Amino acid sequence: MLEYLYICSTSSDTVSKVNLDDFHEETRIHLKSEDMTYRVGPHGVCLSDSKLITANKYSNSISIIDMKNEIQEETYYVGACCNDIITYKNNAYVICSDLNSLLVFDLSMRRVVEEVPCGNLPYSICLNKERKLLVISNMEDDSITLIDCKKNERIANIGVGCYPTKAVFAVDGQHILICESNIGSEFRGSIAILSLKNYKIINRIIVGNSPVDIYCSSRYCFVSNFGDGTISVLDINNYKEKKRLIVGGMPASILKRRGSLYVGDNYNNLLIKVNLKDENKKYIPIGGEPTGMVVK
């Protein structure tokens, strides 16, 4: 069965459809704002049945894309500066960095039904379906927010390291891994491991310069270091960096599929494929500022 990677290009207002079997861009879907004059800025993307939904930074909206026909179907205003999005049951959860809030968008009623406060400048969101739990990284106040999906209520705001860009649930469901980016400082970044039992950080692994995204498997985690053009490969069970792969540019979003890493390079506007067995790399041009990505 063919698999496709969909990746947002924020400065190009496009979503690219990439065939993973032979690694080429099949289609580039162009997004437009409602009045056709403003930039859209797709930044985050998620799946909802046969649709893609993007969170748009510049048009303060979400766009619903028909994957079969490869067209933008609908656009809805949500709130100022939509950074990321995830769906759970009948809701789309959208974080808006200028509102410092999570907005709950009902996909049946096609409107925002709730607003839940989080920290300052929420940047990324991740879902644990088993626990019915969301985690949001708040860059400006060095915290993460946990939210209960059943009640759409904030459970906790937890202080972490400087400028957290991403927080994800570990495969075991018992821990959260946090990219503490230290953006703007001379210090390298780190991945903090936080226990969901007591909300305490139990360890940290030093990585490269300005880590911004992380992908986790059962044993290894892969971290994109935006500031030095590398990918850190972490042995998460032994709390250490196993190796560092050089990819160049400014690697942002990262995803693993079938023994390869897929990395969006924000500087050169490339999608990079890294074979983890022999570390061979392939590159294809993509839209400007590739960010959020998802596989279908």
C-alpha positions in Angstrom: 0.0 0.0 0.0 1.3 3.4 -1.0 2.1 5.9 1.8 2.2 9.6 1.4 3.7 12.3 3.5 1.9 15.6 3.6 4.0 18.6 4.6 3.1 22.3 5.2 5.2 25.0 3.7 4.5 28.1 5.8 5.9 30.8 3.6 4.6 29.3 0.4 1.0 28.7 1.6 1.1 25.1 0.3 0.8 21.5 1.4 3.0 19.1 -0.5 2.0 15.4 -1.1 5.1 13.3 -1.2 5.2 9.7 -2.4 7.3 7.8 0.0 7.8 4.7 -2.2 10.0 6.6 -4.8 10.4 9.8 -2.8 9.0 12.5 -5.1 6.5 15.3 -4.7 3.3 14.3 -6.5 1.1 17.3 -5.8 1.4 20.8 -4.3 -1.9 22.0 -2.8 -2.3 25.8 -2.7 -4.1 27.3 0.2 -5.9 30.7 0.0 -7.4 32.9 2.7 -11.1 33.8 2.6 -10.6 37.3 1.1 -7.8 36.1 -1.2 -5.5 39.0 -0.1 -3.8 37.7 3.0 -1.1 35.1 3.5 -2.2 31.8 5.0 0.9 30.4 6.6 0.1 26.7 7.2 2.2 25.7 10.2 0.7 22.5 11.7 -1.2 19.7 10.1 -3.2 16.6 11.2 -5.5 13.9 9.8 -9.3 13.7 10.3 -10.7 10.7 8.4 -10.3 11.5 4.7 -9.4 15.1 5.3 -6.3 17.1 6.2 -6.6 20.0 8.6 -4.0 22.8 8.7 -3.4 25.4 11.5 -2.6 28.7 9.7 -0.4 31.3 11.4 -1.0 34.3 9.2 -4.7 34.0 8.4 -5.6 32.9 12.0 -7.6 30.0 10.6 -7.8 26.3 10.0 -8.2 24.9 6.5 -9.9 21.6 5.7 -8.4 19.8 2.7 -10.0 16.9 0.7 -7.1 14.4 0.3 -8.9 12.5 -2.5 -9.5 15.5 -4.7 -6.4 17.4 -3.4 -8.3 20.7 -2.9 -8.9 23.1 -0.1 -12.6 22.7 0.8 -13.3 25.1 3.7 -11.6 27.6 5.9 -12.7 28.8 9.3 -11.4 31.7 11.4 -10.3 30.4 14.8 -8.0 32.8 16.6 -4.8 34.8 16.4 -1.7 32.9 15.2 -2.7 29.2 14.9 0.5 27.2 15.5 -0.5 23.6 15.7 -3.5 21.3 15.6 -4.6 17.8 16.6 -7.9 16.0 16.4 -9.6 13.7 18.9 -13.1 12.3 18.3 -15.2 15.1 17.0 -13.0 18.0 18.0 -10.0 19.7 16.5 -7.7 21.2 19.2 -5.9 24.3 18.0 -3.2 26.3 19.8 -3.1 30.0 19.2 0.1 31.7 20.3 -1.2 35.2 20.4 -4.1 34.2 22.6 -2.1 31.9 24.9 -5.0 29.5 24.6 -6.1 26.2 23.3 -9.3 26.5 21.2 -11.7 23.5 20.8 -13.2 23.5 17.4 -16.3 21.2 17.0 -16.0 19.5 13.6 -19.7 18.9 13.3 -20.9 22.4 14.2 -17.9 23.9 12.4 -17.2 26.4 15.2 -15.1 27.1 18.3 -17.0 25.8 21.4 -14.4 26.2 24.1 -11.2 28.1 25.0 -8.8 26.7 27.5 -5.9 28.9 28.8 -2.4 27.4 28.6 1.0 29.1 29.0 2.6 31.9 27.0 3.2 31.4 23.3 2.0 27.8 22.9 4.0 26.3 20.0 3.2 22.6 19.7 0.5 20.1 20.8 0.6 16.3 21.2 -2.2 13.7 22.0 -2.1 10.5 24.0 -5.3 8.8 23.0 -5.1 6.1 25.7 -4.9 8.6 28.5 -7.1 11.1 26.7 -4.4 13.7 27.5 -3.0 16.6 25.6 0.4 18.2 26.2 1.3 21.7 24.9 4.7 23.3 24.9 4.7 27.0 25.9 7.9 28.7 24.6 7.7 32.0 26.3 7.2 31.0 29.9 9.2 27.8 29.9 6.4 25.4 30.7 4.2 22.7 29.4 0.4 22.4 29.9 -1.5 19.1 30.4 -5.1 19.1 29.3 -7.8 16.5 29.9 -9.6 15.8 26.6 -12.7 14.3 28.3 -13.5 17.5 30.2 -11.4 20.0 28.1 -9.9 21.2 31.3 -6.3 22.1 32.2 -4.8 19.7 34.6 -1.4 21.3 35.3 1.1 23.8 34.1 4.6 22.4 34.7 7.9 24.4 34.6 10.6 23.0 32.3 13.8 24.3 30.7 14.3 27.3 28.4 12.1 27.8 25.3 10.4 24.4 25.0 9.5 23.9 21.3 8.1 20.4 21.4 6.7 18.0 24.0 5.6 14.4 23.1 4.5 11.3 24.9 6.9 8.5 25.2 5.8 5.1 23.7 5.4 3.7 27.3 2.7 6.3 28.0 4.4 7.1 31.4 6.7 9.9 30.4 6.8 13.1 28.4 9.9 14.1 26.4 10.5 17.8 26.0 12.7 19.8 23.6 14.3 22.4 25.8 15.7 24.5 22.9 17.7 27.3 24.7 17.1 29.3 21.5 19.2 32.4 21.4 21.7 31.3 24.0 25.2 29.9 23.7 24.2 26.6 25.4 23.2 23.4 23.7 19.7 22.2 24.0 18.4 19.2 25.9 15.7 16.6 26.0 14.0 16.5 29.4 12.2 13.3 30.5 9.2 14.0 32.7 7.3 11.4 34.7 3.6 11.5 34.5 3.4 9.9 38.0 4.6 13.0 39.8 5.2 15.6 37.1 8.9 15.7 37.9 11.9 15.7 35.5 13.8 12.5 36.1 16.6 13.1 33.6 18.0 15.2 30.8 20.0 14.4 27.7 22.1 17.0 26.1 21.7 17.3 22.3 22.6 19.9 19.6 22.0 23.5 19.1 18.3 24.6 19.4 16.4 21.3 19.2 12.9 22.0 17.8 11.2 18.7 17.1 11.4 15.1 18.3 10.1 11.7 17.0 10.0 8.7 19.4 10.0 5.0 18.8 10.2 2.4 21.6 14.0 2.5 22.0 15.3 5.5 20.1 14.3 9.1 19.7 15.3 11.4 16.9 15.8 15.1 17.5 16.2 17.9 14.9 18.7 20.5 16.0 17.7 23.6 14.1 20.8 25.6 15.0 23.6 23.3 13.8 22.1 21.2 11.0 22.2 17.9 12.8 19.9 15.1 14.0 20.5 13.6 17.5 19.8 9.9 17.8 19.0 9.2 21.5 19.0 5.9 23.4 16.1 6.8 25.5 16.3 3.8 27.9 19.9 4.6 28.8 19.5 8.4 28.7 22.3 9.2 26.3 22.9 10.5 22.8 24.0 7.5 20.7 25.1 9.5 17.6 24.6 12.7 15.7 23.8 12.8 12.0 24.8 15.8 9.8 22.0 16.8 7.4 22.8 20.5 6.9 20.6 23.6 6.7 18.1 24.2 9.5 16.2 21.0 10.2 12.8 21.6 11.8 10.1 18.9 11.6 11.1 15.3 11.8 9.3 12.0 11.2 10.4 8.3 11.0 8.9 5.8 8.5 10.1 2.4 7.3 13.7 2.7 8.4 14.1 6.3 7.2 13.9 9.8 8.7 12.1 12.6 6.9 13.3 16.0 7.8 12.1 19.5 6.7 15.0 21.9 6.1 13.7 25.5 6.7 16.8 27.1 5.3 17.2 25.4 2.0 13.4 24.6 1.6 14.2 20.9 1.2 12.7 17.6 2.4 15.5 15.3 3.4 15.3 11.5 3.5 17.9 9.8 5.7 18.3 6.0 5.5 19.1 5.0 9.1 20.9 1.8 8.1 23.6 3.3 5.8 23.0 7.1 6.6 22.6 7.8 2.9 20.7 11.0 2.2 18.3 12.1 -0.5 16.9 15.6 -1.0 13.9 17.0 -2.9 12.9 20.7 -3.2 9.7 21.6 -1.3 7.9 24.8 -0.6 9.2 27.6 1.7 9.7 26.9 5.4 8.6 23.2 5.6 7.1 22.6 9.0 4.3 20.4 10.1 4.1 16.9 8.5 1.9 13.8 8.7 1.8 10.4 7.0 -1.3 8.8 5.5 
